[in-house]
Amino acid sequence: MDRIDRALIRALRRNARATNVALAAEAGLSPSACLRRVQMLEESGAIRGYTAIVAGPGGDDAHVVIVRITLEHQTEDVLHRFEAEVLKHPEIRECYLMTGAEDYLLRVEAQGAGDYERIHKEILSRLPAVSRINSSFAIRRVLSDTGGRR
């Protein structure tokens, strides 16, 4: 991957809907050379796909809560049941199986402390085999997964 490939990836992370002409201009390529480069990046797996960032149930006013979950034990069945249940709740925007002290890290969106209390009582505490829940409210987003800064 060279400087031009990295420039194309940065541009696509900022705006995956950019036209080929706009990408070519940003990378200093002809449109046909740009299209070939992007196709090669896709075929090599450097670009795995494109996505839309969709507002959660709370829209842009939602508060982000980082939740660390510890399970009673980690059997294959417990992990499978926990993950299957997580997928049912749109308030849980991301879920990662972790190494270290906690078993899972979740990114939850809530309308505020009261809404998070509901999510904690009605959803998180009822997930299979949960023994401990540790939550932190985010103050503000510094870097988003799209490569852009807020």
Contact map, one row per residue, 1 for C-alpha under 8 A:
111111000000000000000000000000000000000000000000000000000000000000000000000000000000000000000000000000000000000000000000000000000000000000000000000000
111111000000000000000000000000000000000000000000000000000000000000000000000000000000000000000000000000000000000000000000000000000000000000000000000000
111111100000000000000000000000000000000000000000000000000000000000000000000000000000000000000000000000000000000000000000000000000000000000000000000000
111111110000000000000000001000000000000000000000000000000000000000000000000000000000000000000000000000000000000000000000000000000000000000000000000000
111111111000000000000000000000000000110010000000000000000000000000000000000000000000000000000000000000000000000000000000000000000000000000000000000000
111111111100000000000000000000000000000000000000000000000000000000000000000000000000000000000000000000000000000000000000000000000000000000000000000000
001111111110000000000000011000000000000000000000000000000000000000000000000000000000000000000000000000000000000000000000000000000000000000000000000000
000111111111000000000010011000000000010000000000000000000000000000000000000000000000000000000000000000000000000000000000000000000000000000000000000000
000011111111100000000000000000000000000000000010000000000000000000000000000000000000000000000000000000000000000000000000000000000000000000000000000000
000001111111110000000000000000000000000000000000000000000000000000000000000000000000000000000000000000000000000000000000000000000000000000000000001000
000000111111111100000010010000000000000000000000000000000000000000000000000000000000000000000000000000000000000000000000000000000000000000000000000000
000000011111111111000010000000000000000000000000000000000000000000000000000000000000000000000000000000000000000000000000000000000000000000000000000000
000000001111111100000000000000000000000000000000000000000000000000000000000000000000000000000000000000000000000000000000000000000000000000000000011100
000000000111111100000000000000000000000000000000000000000000000000000000000000000000000000000000000000000000000000000000000000000000000000000000011100
000000000011111111000000000000000000000000000000000000000000000000000000000000000000000000000000000000000000000000000000000000000000000000000000000000
000000000011111111000000000000000000000000000000011000000000000000000000000000000000000000000000000000000000000000000000000000000000000000000000000000
000000000001001111100000000000000000000000000000000000000000000000000000000000000000000000000000000000000000000000000000000000000000000000000000000000
000000000001001111110110000000000000000000000000000000000000000000000000000000000000000000000000000000000000000000000000000000000000000000000000000000
000000000000000011111110000000000000000000000000000000000000000000000000000000000000000000000000000000000000000000000000000000000000000000000000000000
000000000000000001111111000000100110000000000000000000000000000000000000000000000000000000000000000000000000000000000000000000000000000000000000000000
000000000000000000111111100001100000000000000000000000000000000000000000000000000000000000000000000000000000000000000000000000000000000000000000000000
000000000000000001111111110000000000000000000000000000000000000000000000000000000000000000000000000000000000000000000000000000000000000000000000000000
000000010011000001111111111000100100000000000000000000000000000000000000000000000000000000000000000000000000000000000000000000000000000000000000000000
000000000000000000011111111111101100000000000000000000000000000000000000000000000000000000000000000000000000000000000000000000000000000000000000000000
000000000000000000001111111111100000000000000000000000000000000000000000000000000000000000000000000000000000000000000000000000000000000000000000000000
000000110010000000000111111110000000000000000000000000000000000000000000000000000000000000000000000000000000000000000000000000000000000000000000000000
000100110000000000000011111110000100000000000000000000000000000000000000000000000000000000000000000000000000000000000000000000000000000000000000000000
000000000000000000000001111111000000000000000000000000000000000000000000000000000000000000000000000000000000000000000000000000000000000000000000000000
000000000000000000000001111111101100000000000000000000000000000000000000000000000000000000000000000000000000000000000000000000000000000000000000000000
000000000000000000001001100111111100000000000000000000000000000000000000000000000000000000000000000000000000000000000000000000000000000000000000000000
000000000000000000011011100011111110000000000000000000000000000000000000000000000000000000000000000000000000000000000000000000000000000000000000000000
000000000000000000000000000001111111000000000000000000000000000000000000000000000000000000000000000000000000000000000000000000000000000000000000000000
000000000000000000000001000011111111100000000000000000000000000000000000000000000000000000000000000000000000000000000000000000000000000000000000000000
000000000000000000010011001011111111110000000000000000000000000000000000000000000000000000000000000000000000000000000000000000000000000000000000000000
000000000000000000010000000000111111111000000000000000000000000000000000000000000000000000000000000000000000000000000000000000000000000000000000000000
000000000000000000000000000000011111111100000000000000000000000000000000000000000000000000000000000000000000000000000000000000000000000000000000000000
000010000000000000000000000000001111111110000000000000000000000000000000000000000000000000000000000000000000000000000000000000000000000000000000000000
000010010000000000000000000000000111111111000000000000000000000000000000000000000000000000000000000000000000000000000000000000000000000000000000000000
000000000000000000000000000000000011111111100000000000000000000000000000000000000000000000000000000000000000000000000000000000000000000000000000000000
000000000000000000000000000000000001111111110000000000000000000000000000000000000000000000000000000000000000000000000000000000000000000000000000000000
000010000000000000000000000000000000111111111110000000000000000000000000000000000000000000000000000000000000000000000000000000000000000000000000000000
000000000000000000000000000000000000011111111111100000000000000000000000000000000000000000000000000000000000000000000000000000000000000000000000000000
000000000000000000000000000000000000001111111110000000000000000000000000000000000000000000000000000000000000000000000000000000000000000000000000000000
000000000000000000000000000000000000000111111110000000000000000000000000000000000000000000000000000000000000000000000000000000000000000000000000000000
000000000000000000000000000000000000000011111111000000000000000000000000000000000000000000000000000000000000000000000000000000000000000000000000000000
000000000000000000000000000000000000000011111111000000000000000000000000000000000000000000000000000000000000000000000000000000000000000000000000000000
000000001000000000000000000000000000000011111111100000000000000000000000000000000000000000000000000000000000000000000000000000000000000000000000000000
000000000000000000000000000000000000000001001111110000000000000000000000000000000000000000000000000000000000000000000000000000000000000000000000000000
000000000000000000000000000000000000000001000011111000000000000000000000000000000000000000000000000000000000000000000000000000000000000000000000000000
000000000000000100000000000000000000000000000001111100000000000000000000000000000000000000000000000000000000000000000000000000000000000000000000000000
000000000000000100000000000000000000000000000000111110000000000000000000000000000000000000000000000000000000000000000000000000000000000000000000000000
000000000000000000000000000000000000000000000000011111000000000000000000000000000000000000000000000000000000000000000000000000000000000000000000000000
000000000000000000000000000000000000000000000000001111100000000000000000000000000000000000000000000000000000000000000000000000000000000000000000000000
000000000000000000000000000000000000000000000000000111110000000000000000000000000000000000000000000000000000000000000000000000000000000000000000000000
000000000000000000000000000000000000000000000000000011111111000000000000000000000000000000000000000000000000000000000000000000000000000000000000000000
000000000000000000000000000000000000000000000000000001111111010000000000000000000000000001101000000000000000100000000000000000000000000000000000000000
000000000000000000000000000000000000000000000000000000111110010000000000000000000000000001100000000000000000100000000000000000000000000000000000000000
000000000000000000000000000000000000000000000000000000111111110000000000000000000000000000000000000000000000111000000000000000000000000000000000000000
000000000000000000000000000000000000000000000000000000111111110000000000000000000000000000000000000000000000000000000000000000000000000000000000000000
000000000000000000000000000000000000000000000000000000110111110000000000000000000000000000000000000000000000000000000000000000000000000000000000000000
000000000000000000000000000000000000000000000000000000000111111000000000000000000000000000000000000000000000001000000000000000000000000000000000000000
000000000000000000000000000000000000000000000000000000011111111100000000000000000000000000000000000000000000111100000000000000000000000000000000000000
000000000000000000000000000000000000000000000000000000000000111110000000000000000000000000000000000000000000111100000000000000000000000011000000000000
000000000000000000000000000000000000000000000000000000000000011111000000000000000000000000000000000000000011110000000000000000000000000011000000000000
000000000000000000000000000000000000000000000000000000000000001111100000000000000000000000000000000000000011110000000000000000000000001111000000000000
000000000000000000000000000000000000000000000000000000000000000111110000000000000000000000000000000000001111000000000000000000000000001111000000000000
000000000000000000000000000000000000000000000000000000000000000011111000000000000000000000000000000000001111000000000000000000000000111100000000000000
000000000000000000000000000000000000000000000000000000000000000001111100000000000000000000000000000001111100000000000000000000000000111000000000000000
000000000000000000000000000000000000000000000000000000000000000000111110000000000000000000000000000001111100000000000000000000000111110000000000000000
000000000000000000000000000000000000000000000000000000000000000000011111000000000000000000000000000011110000000000000000000000000111100000000000000000
000000000000000000000000000000000000000000000000000000000000000000001111110000000000000000000000000001100000000000000000000000001111000000000000000000
000000000000000000000000000000000000000000000000000000000000000000000111110000000000000000000000000000000000000000000000000000001110000000000000000000
000000000000000000000000000000000000000000000000000000000000000000000011111001000000000000000000000000000000000000000000000000001000000000000000000000
000000000000000000000000000000000000000000000000000000000000000000000011111101100000000000000000000000000000000000000000000000000000000000000000000000
000000000000000000000000000000000000000000000000000000000000000000000000111111100000000000000000000000000000000000000000000000000000000000000000000000
000000000000000000000000000000000000000000000000000000000000000000000000011111110000000000000000000000000000000000000000000000000000000000000000000000
000000000000000000000000000000000000000000000000000000000000000000000000001111111000000000000000000000000000000000000000000000000000000000000000000000
000000000000000000000000000000000000000000000000000000000000000000000000111111111100000000000000000000000000000000000000000000011000000000000000000000
000000000000000000000000000000000000000000000000000000000000000000000000011111111110000000000000000000000000000000000000000000000000000000000000000000
000000000000000000000000000000000000000000000000000000000000000000000000000111111111000000000000000000000000000000000000000000000000000000000000000000
000000000000000000000000000000000000000000000000000000000000000000000000000011111111100000000000000000000000000000000000000000010000000000000000000000
000000000000000000000000000000000000000000000000000000000000000000000000000001111111110000000000000000000000000000000000000000111000000000000000000000
000000000000000000000000000000000000000000000000000000000000000000000000000000111111111000000000000000000000000000000000000000000000000000000000000000
000000000000000000000000000000000000000000000000000000000000000000000000000000011111111100000000000000000000000000000000000000000000000000000000000000
000000000000000000000000000000000000000000000000000000000000000000000000000000001111111110000000000000000000000000000000000000110000000000000000000000
000000000000000000000000000000000000000000000000000000000000000000000000000000000111111110010010000000000000000000000000000000100000000000000000000000
000000000000000000000000000000000000000000000000000000000000000000000000000000000011111111010000000000000000000000000000000000000000000000000000000000
000000000000000000000000000000000000000000000000000000000000000000000000000000000001111111000000000000000000000000000000000000000000000000000000000000
000000000000000000000000000000000000000000000000000000000000000000000000000000000000111111110000000000000000000000000000001000000000000000000000000000
000000000000000000000000000000000000000000000000000000011000000000000000000000000000001111111000000000000000000000000000000000000000000000000000000000
000000000000000000000000000000000000000000000000000000011000000000000000000000000000000011111000000000000001110000000010000000000000000000000000000000
000000000000000000000000000000000000000000000000000000000000000000000000000000000000011011111110000000000111100000000000000000000000000000000000000000
000000000000000000000000000000000000000000000000000000010000000000000000000000000000000001111110000000000111100000000000000000000000000000000000000000
000000000000000000000000000000000000000000000000000000000000000000000000000000000000000000011111000000000111000000000000000000000000000000000000000000
000000000000000000000000000000000000000000000000000000000000000000000000000000000000010000011111100000011110000000000000000000000000000000000000000000
000000000000000000000000000000000000000000000000000000000000000000000000000000000000000000000111110000011100000000000000000000000000000000000000000000
000000000000000000000000000000000000000000000000000000000000000000000000000000000000000000000011111000111000000000000000000000000000000000000000000000
000000000000000000000000000000000000000000000000000000000000000000000000000000000000000000000001111101111000000000000000000000000000000000000000000000
000000000000000000000000000000000000000000000000000000000000000000000000000000000000000000000000111111100000000000000000000000000000000000000000000000
000000000000000000000000000000000000000000000000000000000000000000000000000000000000000000000000011111100000000000000000000000000000000000000000000000
000000000000000000000000000000000000000000000000000000000000000000000100000000000000000000000000001111100000000000000000000000000000000000000000000000
000000000000000000000000000000000000000000000000000000000000000000011110000000000000000000000000011111111000000000000000000000000000000000000000000000
000000000000000000000000000000000000000000000000000000000000000000011110000000000000000000000000111111111000000000000000000000000000000000000000000000
000000000000000000000000000000000000000000000000000000000000000000011100000000000000000000000011110001111100000000000000000000000000000000000000000000
000000000000000000000000000000000000000000000000000000000000000001111000000000000000000000000011110001111110000000000000000000000000000000000000000000
000000000000000000000000000000000000000000000000000000000000000001111000000000000000000000011111000000011111000000000000000000000000000000000000000000
000000000000000000000000000000000000000000000000000000000000000111100000000000000000000000011110000000001111100000000000000000000000000000000000000000
000000000000000000000000000000000000000000000000000000000000000111100000000000000000000000111100000000000111110000000000000000000000000000000000000000
000000000000000000000000000000000000000000000000000000011100011110000000000000000000000000111000000000000011111000010000000000000000000000000000000000
000000000000000000000000000000000000000000000000000000000100011110000000000000000000000000100000000000000001111110110010000000000000000000000000000000
000000000000000000000000000000000000000000000000000000000100111000000000000000000000000000000000000000000000111111110000000000000000000000000000000000
000000000000000000000000000000000000000000000000000000000000011000000000000000000000000000000000000000000000011111110000000000000000000000000000000000
000000000000000000000000000000000000000000000000000000000000000000000000000000000000000000000000000000000000011111111000000000000000000000000000000000
000000000000000000000000000000000000000000000000000000000000000000000000000000000000000000000000000000000000001111111100000000000000000000000000000000
000000000000000000000000000000000000000000000000000000000000000000000000000000000000000000000000000000000000011111111110000000000000000000000000000000
000000000000000000000000000000000000000000000000000000000000000000000000000000000000000000000000000000000000111111111111000000000000000000000000000000
000000000000000000000000000000000000000000000000000000000000000000000000000000000000000000000000000000000000000011111111100000000000000000000000000000
000000000000000000000000000000000000000000000000000000000000000000000000000000000000000000000000000000000000000001111111111000000000000000000000000000
000000000000000000000000000000000000000000000000000000000000000000000000000000000000000000100000000000000000010000111111111100000000000000000000000000
000000000000000000000000000000000000000000000000000000000000000000000000000000000000000000000000000000000000000000011111111110000000000000000000000000
000000000000000000000000000000000000000000000000000000000000000000000000000000000000000000000000000000000000000000001111111111000000000000000000000000
000000000000000000000000000000000000000000000000000000000000000000000000000000000000000000000000000000000000000000000111111111000000000000000000000000
000000000000000000000000000000000000000000000000000000000000000000000000000000000000000010000000000000000000000000000111111111100000000000000000000000
000000000000000000000000000000000000000000000000000000000000000000000000000000000000000000000000000000000000000000000011111111100000100000000000000000
000000000000000000000000000000000000000000000000000000000000000000000000000000000000000000000000000000000000000000000001111111100100100000000000000000
000000000000000000000000000000000000000000000000000000000000000000000000000000000000000000000000000000000000000000000000111111110100000000000000000000
000000000000000000000000000000000000000000000000000000000000000000000000000000000100110000000000000000000000000000000000001111111100000000000000000000
000000000000000000000000000000000000000000000000000000000000000000000000000001001100100000000000000000000000000000000000000001111100000000000000000000
000000000000000000000000000000000000000000000000000000000000000000000011100001000100000000000000000000000000000000000000000000111110000000000000000000
000000000000000000000000000000000000000000000000000000000000000000001111000000000000000000000000000000000000000000000000000011111111100000000000000000
000000000000000000000000000000000000000000000000000000000000000000001111000000000000000000000000000000000000000000000000000000001111100000000000000000
000000000000000000000000000000000000000000000000000000000000000000001110000000000000000000000000000000000000000000000000000000000111110000000000000000
000000000000000000000000000000000000000000000000000000000000000000111100000000000000000000000000000000000000000000000000000110000111111000000000000000
000000000000000000000000000000000000000000000000000000000000000000111000000000000000000000000000000000000000000000000000000000000001111100000000000000
000000000000000000000000000000000000000000000000000000000000000011110000000000000000000000000000000000000000000000000000000000000000111110000000000000
000000000000000000000000000000000000000000000000000000000000000011100000000000000000000000000000000000000000000000000000000000000000011111000000000000
000000000000000000000000000000000000000000000000000000000000001111000000000000000000000000000000000000000000000000000000000000000000001111100000000000
000000000000000000000000000000000000000000000000000000000000001111000000000000000000000000000000000000000000000000000000000000000000000111111000000000
000000000000000000000000000000000000000000000000000000000000000000000000000000000000000000000000000000000000000000000000000000000000000011111000000000
000000000000000000000000000000000000000000000000000000000000000000000000000000000000000000000000000000000000000000000000000000000000000001111100000000
000000000000000000000000000000000000000000000000000000000000000000000000000000000000000000000000000000000000000000000000000000000000000001111111000001
000000000000000000000000000000000000000000000000000000000000000000000000000000000000000000000000000000000000000000000000000000000000000000011111000011
000000000000000000000000000000000000000000000000000000000000000000000000000000000000000000000000000000000000000000000000000000000000000000001111101111
000000000000000000000000000000000000000000000000000000000000000000000000000000000000000000000000000000000000000000000000000000000000000000001111111111
000000000000000000000000000000000000000000000000000000000000000000000000000000000000000000000000000000000000000000000000000000000000000000000011111100
000000000000110000000000000000000000000000000000000000000000000000000000000000000000000000000000000000000000000000000000000000000000000000000001111100
000000000100110000000000000000000000000000000000000000000000000000000000000000000000000000000000000000000000000000000000000000000000000000000011111110
000000000000110000000000000000000000000000000000000000000000000000000000000000000000000000000000000000000000000000000000000000000000000000000011111111
000000000000000000000000000000000000000000000000000000000000000000000000000000000000000000000000000000000000000000000000000000000000000000000111001111
000000000000000000000000000000000000000000000000000000000000000000000000000000000000000000000000000000000000000000000000000000000000000000001111000111
